[in-house]
């Protein structure tokens, strides 16, 4: 009966994937239009008009998620129409929830669309309101559809801001190794995380979690990198690949956004897909795993589980039979993430 139920679940999952929309390469026009209307209704009239007029110039076609920090109308009246560069400084290419921002320690850098410029977290988790560059944010987003988030702010950010306090975070102690002999416990459920994923447009990965494809219920720490629904459409009906797809997006430790800040550049973490490593790199305060940018950090966070959103599926390494190269050529670079590099230190208790 259990096997039959699992098969029915997989068939349902296949139908769901098949029914998804085609791949999107940028923020949907509908998101922009809805955000423009919401900003206007909330009293941010100038920023509403600015977003409507400049969105194509500010948001590139590769920008699949964004957080906008909207100054009030009186800031525009006092300072005049800002330059395009200053506007870009108020856009981050990440979807940042309140929980994501509150989890970041003082001094954390947040990337913006202004080349070479980042925002700095200047509040503590105990503070009443979040602040960046010493400018306070509204307590809750004005707009949030999962890919586009908008916060109101008290005034324009200063691109030349420098923090008077420098916080040095401890290095991340790599403890990502698959363990299969741990004691099983009750209550290891993904229900709350699955609901968050579905609400954000990651329904397929939520279904994988619900299927318990890891095959056990006792793993103490997990991080899931969840591709957005639109990129899963090509997997419809390919049931034998579902397990591989899920397992290569999960690592056996809790790796939050701030932990990624402290991971040594080029560290390769072990995943649940045998021989598949996850290479973590950083560029311009953005984090990349196996060549795919993390666009929704800390989408879900608990004491044992973290979920990050991805705009793409993590690719499998190329092999000689797929690209026609010489398997004896040591420099062909086919295996992008070699097994020898996979971190194998013992997990922390």
C-alpha positions as CSV (number, residue, x, y, z in Angstrom):
1,X,0.0,0.0,0.0
2,X,2.8,2.4,0.9
3,X,4.5,1.7,-2.5
4,X,1.2,2.3,-4.3
5,X,0.7,5.6,-2.4
6,X,4.2,6.8,-3.3
7,X,3.6,6.0,-7.0
8,X,0.3,7.9,-7.0
9,X,2.2,10.9,-5.3
10,X,4.8,10.8,-8.0
11,X,2.2,10.8,-10.8
12,X,0.5,13.7,-9.2
13,X,3.8,15.5,-9.0
14,X,4.5,14.9,-12.7
15,X,1.1,16.3,-13.7
16,X,1.7,19.3,-11.5
17,X,5.1,20.0,-13.1
18,X,3.6,19.5,-16.6
19,X,1.0,22.2,-15.9
20,X,3.4,24.9,-14.9
21,X,4.1,28.0,-17.0
22,X,7.0,28.2,-19.4
23,X,10.4,29.3,-18.2
24,X,10.6,33.0,-17.2
25,X,13.9,34.9,-17.6
26,X,13.0,38.0,-15.7
27,X,10.6,39.5,-13.2
28,X,7.1,39.1,-14.6
29,X,5.5,42.3,-16.0
30,X,2.5,41.5,-13.8
31,X,4.7,41.8,-10.7
32,X,5.9,45.2,-11.7
33,X,2.4,46.5,-12.5
34,X,1.0,45.1,-9.2
35,X,3.9,46.7,-7.3
36,X,3.4,50.0,-9.0
37,X,-0.3,50.1,-8.0
38,X,0.4,48.9,-4.4
39,X,3.1,51.6,-3.9
40,X,0.7,54.3,-5.1
41,X,-2.1,53.1,-2.9
42,X,0.3,53.0,0.1
43,X,1.3,56.7,-0.4
44,X,4.6,56.1,-2.2
45,X,3.4,57.9,-5.3
46,X,6.8,59.2,-6.6
47,X,8.4,55.8,-6.2
48,X,5.4,54.2,-7.9
49,X,5.9,56.4,-10.9
50,X,9.7,56.0,-10.8
51,X,9.4,52.2,-10.8
52,X,6.9,52.3,-13.6
53,X,9.1,54.5,-15.8
54,X,12.6,53.1,-14.9
55,X,12.0,49.4,-14.2
56,X,13.4,48.3,-17.6
57,X,16.5,50.4,-17.2
58,X,17.1,49.3,-13.6
59,X,16.1,45.6,-13.7
60,X,18.0,43.6,-16.3
61,X,16.6,40.6,-18.1
62,X,18.7,38.3,-15.8
63,X,17.1,39.8,-12.6
64,X,14.6,37.1,-11.6
65,X,14.0,38.4,-8.1
66,X,14.5,41.8,-6.4
67,X,13.9,43.7,-3.2
68,X,13.1,47.4,-3.6
69,X,13.7,50.0,-0.9
70,X,11.2,52.8,-1.5
71,X,11.9,56.3,-0.1
72,X,8.9,58.5,0.9
73,X,7.6,61.2,-1.4
74,X,9.1,64.0,0.7
75,X,12.6,62.6,0.2
76,X,12.1,63.1,-3.6
77,X,10.8,66.6,-3.0
78,X,13.8,67.5,-0.9
79,X,16.5,65.9,-3.0
80,X,15.0,66.0,-6.5
81,X,14.9,63.2,-9.0
82,X,17.7,60.7,-8.2
83,X,20.3,59.5,-10.7
84,X,19.9,56.1,-12.3
85,X,22.9,54.9,-10.2
86,X,21.3,56.1,-7.0
87,X,18.1,54.3,-7.9
88,X,20.0,51.1,-8.6
89,X,21.4,51.4,-5.0
90,X,17.9,51.0,-3.8
91,X,17.4,47.7,-5.6
92,X,18.9,44.3,-4.5
93,X,18.8,41.3,-6.8
94,X,17.6,39.1,-3.9
95,X,14.1,38.5,-2.6
96,X,14.6,39.4,1.1
97,X,11.9,38.7,3.7
98,X,11.6,40.3,7.1
99,X,12.9,37.1,8.6
100,X,15.9,37.0,6.2
101,X,16.9,40.5,7.1
102,X,16.4,40.1,10.9
103,X,18.6,37.0,10.8
104,X,21.6,39.0,9.5
105,X,24.2,40.2,12.0
106,X,25.2,43.8,12.2
107,X,27.7,44.6,9.4
108,X,26.4,42.1,6.9
109,X,26.7,43.3,3.3
110,X,23.6,43.2,1.0
111,X,24.3,43.4,-2.7
112,X,22.6,46.1,-4.9
113,X,22.2,46.7,-8.6
114,X,24.6,49.6,-8.3
115,X,27.9,48.0,-9.4
116,X,30.4,47.7,-6.6
117,X,28.1,49.1,-4.0
118,X,26.4,47.2,-1.2
119,X,24.1,48.1,1.7
120,X,25.2,47.4,5.2
121,X,23.0,46.0,8.0
122,X,23.1,48.5,10.9
123,X,20.6,46.9,13.2
124,X,20.6,44.0,15.7
125,X,18.1,41.2,16.0
126,X,16.8,42.7,19.2
127,X,16.1,46.1,17.6
128,X,12.5,47.2,17.0
129,X,13.1,47.9,13.3
130,X,15.6,46.8,10.7
131,X,18.0,49.4,9.4
132,X,20.4,49.5,6.5
133,X,23.1,52.2,6.2
134,X,21.5,53.7,9.3
135,X,18.2,54.2,7.5
136,X,15.2,52.4,9.0
137,X,12.9,50.1,7.1
138,X,9.1,49.7,7.5
139,X,8.3,46.8,9.8
140,X,6.6,44.8,7.1
141,X,6.9,44.8,3.3
142,X,4.6,47.1,1.3
143,X,4.5,44.5,-1.4
144,X,5.7,40.8,-1.6
145,X,4.7,38.3,-4.2
146,X,7.7,35.9,-3.6
147,X,9.9,37.2,-6.4
148,X,9.5,41.0,-5.8
149,X,9.6,42.5,-2.3
150,X,9.2,46.2,-1.5
151,X,10.0,47.9,1.8
152,X,9.4,51.5,2.7
153,X,12.4,53.4,4.1
154,X,12.7,56.7,6.0
155,X,15.0,58.4,3.4
156,X,17.4,57.8,0.6
157,X,20.4,55.5,1.3
158,X,23.8,57.2,1.1
159,X,26.1,55.2,-1.3
160,X,29.2,56.6,0.5
161,X,28.1,55.3,3.9
162,X,30.7,53.5,6.0
163,X,30.0,51.7,9.2
164,X,31.9,52.9,12.3
165,X,31.9,49.4,13.7
166,X,33.5,46.4,11.9
167,X,32.1,43.0,13.0
168,X,34.2,40.0,12.2
169,X,32.2,36.8,11.9
170,X,33.7,33.5,12.9
171,X,34.6,31.1,10.0
172,X,32.0,28.5,9.1
173,X,33.0,25.1,10.5
174,X,32.3,22.7,7.6
175,X,30.3,19.8,8.9
176,X,28.5,18.6,5.8
177,X,28.7,14.8,5.6
178,X,25.9,12.4,4.9
179,X,25.2,10.1,7.9
180,X,23.0,7.1,7.6
181,X,23.4,5.5,11.0
182,X,21.8,8.1,13.3
183,X,18.9,7.2,15.5
184,X,15.4,7.8,14.1
185,X,13.2,10.3,15.8
186,X,9.5,11.2,15.5
187,X,8.2,14.6,14.3
188,X,10.8,15.2,11.6
189,X,8.2,16.9,9.2
190,X,8.5,19.4,6.4
191,X,4.9,20.8,6.7
192,X,5.7,24.3,7.7
193,X,8.6,24.6,5.2
194,X,6.4,23.1,2.4
195,X,3.7,25.7,3.0
196,X,6.3,28.5,2.8
197,X,7.7,27.1,-0.4
198,X,4.3,26.8,-2.0
199,X,3.4,30.4,-1.1
200,X,6.6,31.6,-2.7
201,X,6.3,29.7,-6.0
202,X,8.4,26.7,-5.2
203,X,5.6,24.1,-5.1
204,X,7.5,21.3,-6.9
205,X,10.3,21.3,-4.4
206,X,7.7,21.4,-1.6
207,X,6.2,18.3,-3.1
208,X,9.6,16.6,-3.1
209,X,9.9,17.4,0.6
210,X,6.5,16.0,1.3
211,X,7.5,12.8,-0.4
212,X,10.3,12.3,2.1
213,X,12.7,11.3,-0.7
214,X,15.6,11.3,1.7
215,X,14.2,8.0,3.0
216,X,14.6,8.7,6.7
217,X,13.2,11.0,9.4
218,X,16.2,11.5,11.7
219,X,18.7,13.8,10.0
220,X,19.4,16.6,12.5
221,X,20.4,19.4,10.1
222,X,19.5,20.1,6.5
223,X,19.8,22.8,3.9
224,X,17.6,22.7,0.7
225,X,18.4,24.8,-2.4
226,X,15.0,25.0,-4.1
227,X,14.7,25.7,-7.9
228,X,11.6,27.9,-8.7
229,X,8.6,26.2,-10.3
230,X,9.1,27.6,-13.8
231,X,12.4,25.8,-14.3
232,X,11.0,22.4,-13.3
233,X,8.6,22.2,-16.3
234,X,11.1,20.2,-18.4
235,X,11.1,17.5,-15.8
236,X,7.5,16.6,-16.3
237,X,7.0,12.9,-16.6
238,X,10.7,12.0,-16.0
239,X,10.0,10.2,-12.8
240,X,13.3,8.2,-12.7
241,X,15.2,11.5,-12.5
242,X,13.2,12.9,-9.5
243,X,15.3,11.3,-6.8
244,X,18.6,12.6,-8.4
245,X,17.1,16.0,-8.9
246,X,16.1,16.3,-5.2
247,X,19.1,14.7,-3.6
248,X,21.6,17.0,-5.4
249,X,19.9,20.1,-4.0
250,X,20.2,19.0,-0.3
251,X,23.2,19.1,2.0
252,X,23.4,17.5,5.4
253,X,24.0,20.6,7.5
254,X,22.3,23.9,8.2
255,X,23.9,26.6,6.0
256,X,22.2,30.0,6.4
257,X,23.0,33.1,4.4
258,X,25.3,34.4,7.1
259,X,27.0,31.0,7.2
260,X,27.7,31.3,3.5
261,X,29.5,34.6,4.2
262,X,31.9,32.6,6.3
263,X,32.5,29.7,4.0
264,X,35.9,29.7,2.4
265,X,35.8,30.6,-1.3
266,X,35.5,27.5,-3.4
267,X,34.5,25.1,-0.6
268,X,32.7,22.1,-2.0
269,X,30.0,20.6,0.3
270,X,28.7,17.0,0.1
271,X,25.2,16.5,-1.1
272,X,22.9,13.5,-0.8
273,X,23.6,12.6,-4.4
274,X,26.7,10.4,-4.3
275,X,29.7,12.0,-6.0
276,X,27.9,15.4,-6.5
277,X,29.5,18.3,-4.6
278,X,28.0,21.8,-4.1
279,X,30.6,24.5,-4.8
280,X,29.9,27.7,-2.8
281,X,31.4,30.9,-4.1
282,X,30.9,34.6,-3.6
283,X,31.0,37.6,-6.0
284,X,29.9,41.2,-5.2
285,X,28.2,40.0,-2.0
286,X,26.1,37.5,-4.1
287,X,26.3,33.8,-3.4
288,X,26.6,31.2,-6.1
289,X,26.3,27.4,-5.9
290,X,27.6,25.4,-8.8
291,X,27.3,28.4,-11.1
292,X,23.7,29.2,-10.0
293,X,23.0,32.4,-8.0
294,X,21.0,32.2,-4.8
295,X,18.2,34.6,-5.3
296,X,16.0,34.0,-2.2
297,X,18.3,33.4,0.8
298,X,16.8,32.1,4.0
299,X,13.4,31.7,2.4
300,X,12.6,29.3,5.3
301,X,14.7,29.1,8.5
302,X,14.3,26.9,11.6
303,X,16.6,25.3,14.2
304,X,17.3,22.3,11.9
305,X,16.3,23.4,8.3
306,X,17.1,26.2,5.9
307,X,15.7,26.7,2.5
308,X,17.2,29.0,-0.2
309,X,15.5,29.8,-3.5
310,X,17.3,29.3,-6.8
311,X,16.3,30.5,-10.3
312,X,17.8,27.4,-12.0
313,X,18.3,23.7,-11.4
314,X,21.8,22.8,-10.3
315,X,23.4,21.1,-13.4
316,X,25.1,17.8,-13.3
317,X,28.8,17.7,-14.3
318,X,29.5,17.3,-18.0
319,X,31.0,13.9,-19.0
320,X,33.1,13.0,-22.0
321,X,30.3,10.9,-23.6
322,X,28.0,14.0,-23.5
323,X,30.4,16.6,-24.9
324,X,32.6,14.5,-27.1
325,X,35.9,15.4,-25.4
326,X,38.8,13.1,-24.8
327,X,38.4,11.3,-21.4
328,X,42.2,10.9,-21.2
329,X,42.8,14.7,-21.4
330,X,43.5,15.9,-17.8
331,X,42.7,19.5,-18.8
332,X,39.4,19.0,-20.4
333,X,37.5,20.3,-17.3
334,X,34.6,18.0,-17.8
335,X,34.0,17.2,-14.2
336,X,33.3,20.7,-12.8
337,X,32.9,19.6,-9.2
338,X,35.3,16.6,-8.6
339,X,34.6,14.1,-5.9
340,X,38.0,14.6,-4.3
341,X,37.1,18.1,-3.4
342,X,33.9,17.2,-1.4
343,X,34.1,18.3,2.2
344,X,34.1,15.3,4.5
345,X,34.7,16.7,8.0
346,X,32.6,15.4,10.9
347,X,29.3,17.2,11.6
348,X,28.9,19.2,14.8
349,X,26.6,17.6,17.4
